[in-house]
Amino acid sequence: PLSSRDITEAVRDLRAAGMHNFSVDLISGLPTQTLTTWRDSLARALELQPAHISCYDLVVEEGTRFGRLYRPGESPLPTQESAAEMYCEAVRALTKGGFTHYEVSNYARSQHLRSKHNMTYWRNDAYYGFGLGATSYAFGKRVTRPKTMTKYLRWVDSYAAEDVPGSFPDTPAVTIEEELEDTLMLGLRRVDGIDLSTLDDKFGQRVSAAVVKALRPFADMVEISDRIRLIDPEGFLLQNTVLSSLLDEIVWSKGEV
């Protein structure tokens, strides 16, 4: 694992090479981590003066070696309450340090330093992915490439033989229901949320009205104006709860709510 000294030296080398637009990633909720040690990590990240900082909460995946060793919320992992305090501390410390919190886990020194790559995903825009196991979202379809080399090379040959390369004729298009779910899940990750007029244009006023109605019970966590957005940080702490309730409330019938 990298030490704090390793990271400091790496940043020094980046700057010596003329590279100043770099990002630092931090993980909270680690074994034995406390609010005090998390504050120290945040302070050290700020001292490096990066253009961008990402703060991710540890996710314990079942079936992994780590998942067999640890259980979320059980010692030596921090409690859920402590993990929530760490999230709020990151928002406080990094915004005080001159960063803008623009997505649930991401901070940038200015708007033009936000991750252009990830913003494509969070806006639910089209993109191509390349290589084994990569996913594309194009022509209204989500396509995942094969994960083994033999199958991947076979897939490339079939791709080249298409009448319109990249149109993925054998892949069904994303349904309007799926597109709405993706738009809501990804859009509410962003601090500036979702523009209601854009939602109207894309899905119709009946849909956007149903979304607003479904979010009314969460008035202490969601701000509703010309946009819908989660309140920072309270709404982001319960993001999954809000989204789960929202998606359960959206009932489709022939493309309309």
C-alpha positions in Angstrom: 0.0 0.0 0.0 1.0 3.6 -0.6 2.2 5.6 2.4 1.4 9.3 2.9 5.0 10.0 2.0 4.6 8.1 -1.3 1.6 10.2 -2.2 3.3 13.4 -1.4 6.3 12.5 -3.6 4.0 11.4 -6.4 2.3 14.8 -6.3 5.6 16.5 -6.3 6.7 14.6 -9.4 3.4 15.4 -11.1 4.0 19.1 -10.6 7.6 18.9 -11.6 6.4 17.4 -14.9 4.0 20.3 -15.4 0.8 18.4 -14.5 -1.4 20.4 -12.1 -4.9 19.1 -12.9 -5.0 15.9 -10.8 -7.4 14.3 -8.4 -7.0 12.7 -5.0 -9.2 9.8 -3.9 -10.1 9.1 -0.2 -12.1 6.3 1.4 -14.0 6.6 4.6 -15.5 3.9 6.8 -12.3 1.8 6.8 -11.4 -0.6 9.7 -10.2 1.2 12.8 -10.8 4.6 11.2 -12.2 7.3 13.5 -13.5 10.7 12.9 -10.2 12.1 14.1 -8.1 10.1 11.6 -10.6 11.0 8.8 -10.2 14.7 9.6 -6.4 14.2 9.3 -6.8 12.5 5.9 -9.0 15.4 4.7 -6.4 17.9 5.9 -3.6 16.1 4.2 -5.5 15.9 1.0 -6.1 19.7 1.1 -2.4 20.3 1.7 -1.7 18.6 -1.6 -3.8 21.3 -3.4 -5.3 19.0 -6.0 -7.8 20.2 -8.6 -10.3 17.6 -7.6 -11.1 15.3 -4.7 -13.3 12.2 -4.5 -14.4 10.8 -1.2 -15.9 7.3 -1.2 -17.6 5.4 1.6 -16.3 1.8 1.9 -18.7 -0.7 0.5 -18.3 -4.3 1.9 -19.1 -6.7 -0.9 -20.4 -10.2 0.0 -18.5 -13.1 -1.3 -15.1 -11.2 -1.2 -12.3 -12.0 1.2 -12.9 -8.6 2.8 -16.6 -9.3 3.1 -15.8 -12.6 5.0 -13.6 -10.7 7.4 -15.8 -7.7 8.2 -19.5 -6.9 8.6 -20.8 -3.3 8.0 -21.4 -1.4 11.2 -19.5 -4.0 13.3 -16.1 -3.4 14.9 -13.4 -2.7 13.7 -15.5 -1.0 11.0 -17.1 2.3 12.0 -20.8 2.3 13.0 -23.3 3.7 10.4 -23.6 6.8 12.6 -19.8 7.3 12.5 -19.7 6.8 8.8 -22.5 9.5 8.4 -20.4 11.9 10.6 -17.4 11.3 8.3 -19.5 12.1 5.2 -20.7 15.3 6.8 -17.2 16.2 7.9 -15.9 15.8 4.3 -18.6 18.2 3.0 -17.7 20.7 5.7 -13.9 20.5 5.5 -13.6 20.4 1.7 -16.1 23.2 1.0 -14.4 25.3 3.7 -11.1 24.4 1.9 -12.3 26.0 -1.4 -13.9 23.0 -3.1 -17.4 22.8 -4.6 -19.4 19.7 -3.7 -21.0 18.8 -7.1 -21.8 15.1 -6.8 -22.5 12.8 -3.9 -18.8 11.7 -3.7 -17.0 14.4 -5.7 -15.5 17.9 -5.2 -13.8 20.3 -7.6 -12.0 23.6 -7.2 -14.1 25.1 -10.0 -16.8 24.1 -12.4 -14.4 23.5 -15.3 -12.4 21.1 -13.1 -15.3 18.8 -12.6 -14.9 15.3 -14.0 -16.0 15.6 -17.6 -15.8 11.8 -18.0 -18.1 11.0 -15.1 -20.5 13.9 -15.8 -21.4 12.0 -19.0 -22.6 9.1 -16.9 -24.4 11.3 -14.4 -26.3 13.2 -17.1 -27.2 9.8 -18.6 -25.6 10.9 -21.9 -24.5 8.5 -24.6 -20.9 7.1 -24.6 -18.7 4.3 -26.0 -16.6 2.0 -23.9 -13.7 0.0 -25.3 -12.1 -3.3 -24.3 -12.9 -6.5 -22.4 -16.1 -6.1 -20.3 -16.5 -2.4 -21.2 -20.1 -1.0 -21.4 -21.4 1.4 -24.0 -24.6 3.5 -24.0 -25.4 4.4 -27.6 -28.3 4.3 -30.0 -30.6 4.1 -26.9 -29.0 0.8 -25.9 -26.7 -0.4 -23.1 -24.2 -3.0 -24.4 -21.5 -4.8 -22.4 -18.7 -6.4 -24.3 -17.5 -10.0 -23.6 -15.1 -10.4 -20.7 -12.8 -13.1 -22.3 -10.5 -12.4 -25.2 -11.8 -15.2 -27.4 -15.4 -14.0 -27.1 -14.3 -10.4 -27.4 -12.5 -11.0 -30.7 -15.5 -12.8 -32.1 -17.7 -9.9 -31.0 -15.4 -7.4 -32.7 -15.7 -9.3 -36.0 -19.5 -9.3 -35.7 -19.4 -5.6 -34.9 -17.4 -4.8 -38.0 -19.9 -6.8 -40.1 -22.9 -4.6 -39.1 -24.6 -2.5 -41.6 -24.2 0.5 -39.3 -21.2 -0.3 -37.1 -22.0 0.4 -33.4 -25.8 0.2 -33.8 -26.0 -3.1 -31.9 -28.9 -4.6 -33.9 -29.2 -7.6 -31.6 -29.5 -5.6 -28.4 -32.9 -4.4 -27.3 -33.3 -0.6 -26.7 -33.6 0.8 -23.2 -37.3 1.2 -22.4 -38.7 4.6 -21.4 -39.3 3.2 -17.9 -35.6 2.2 -17.6 -34.5 5.6 -19.0 -36.5 7.4 -16.4 -35.1 5.3 -13.6 -31.6 5.9 -14.8 -32.2 9.6 -15.2 -33.6 9.9 -11.6 -30.9 7.7 -10.0 -28.0 9.4 -11.8 -29.4 12.9 -11.7 -30.0 12.9 -8.0 -26.4 12.0 -7.4 -25.5 15.6 -8.6 -25.8 18.4 -6.1 -27.5 20.6 -8.7 -30.0 17.8 -9.3 -32.5 17.5 -12.2 -34.0 20.3 -14.2 -37.8 19.8 -14.2 -38.3 21.4 -17.6 -35.8 18.9 -19.0 -37.8 16.1 -17.3 -41.0 17.5 -18.9 -39.5 17.6 -22.3 -38.1 14.1 -22.1 -40.9 12.2 -20.3 -43.9 14.6 -20.2 -45.5 16.8 -17.6 -47.5 13.9 -16.1 -44.3 12.1 -15.3 -42.5 15.1 -13.8 -45.6 15.9 -11.7 -45.7 12.3 -10.4 -42.0 12.6 -9.5 -42.6 15.8 -7.6 -45.6 14.3 -5.8 -43.6 11.2 -4.8 -40.8 13.4 -3.3 -43.2 15.7 -1.2 -42.9 13.4 1.9 -39.1 14.0 1.9 -39.4 17.8 2.2 -36.6 17.8 4.9 -34.2 16.0 2.4 -35.3 17.2 -1.0 -35.5 20.7 -2.4 -38.1 21.2 -5.1 -38.2 24.4 -7.2 -37.5 24.6 -10.9 -35.2 21.7 -10.1 -35.3 18.7 -7.8 -32.2 18.1 -5.7 -31.1 16.4 -2.5 -30.3 18.7 0.3 -26.6 18.6 1.1 -25.6 16.7 3.2 -28.8 15.4 4.8 -30.4 14.2 1.6 -27.4 12.4 0.4 -27.1 10.4 3.6 -30.5 8.9 2.9 -30.2 8.9 -0.9 -31.0 5.2 -1.3 -34.1 5.5 0.9 -35.4 8.5 -1.1 -34.7 6.8 -4.5 -36.3 3.5 -3.4 -39.5 5.2 -2.4 -39.5 7.4 -5.4 -39.1 4.5 -7.9 -41.8 2.5 -6.0 -44.2 5.4 -6.4 -43.8 5.8 -10.1 -46.4 3.5 -11.7 -46.3 3.2 -15.5 -49.2 2.5 -17.8 -48.7 2.6 -21.6 -45.8 5.1 -21.2 -47.7 7.5 -18.9 -48.0 7.8 -15.1 
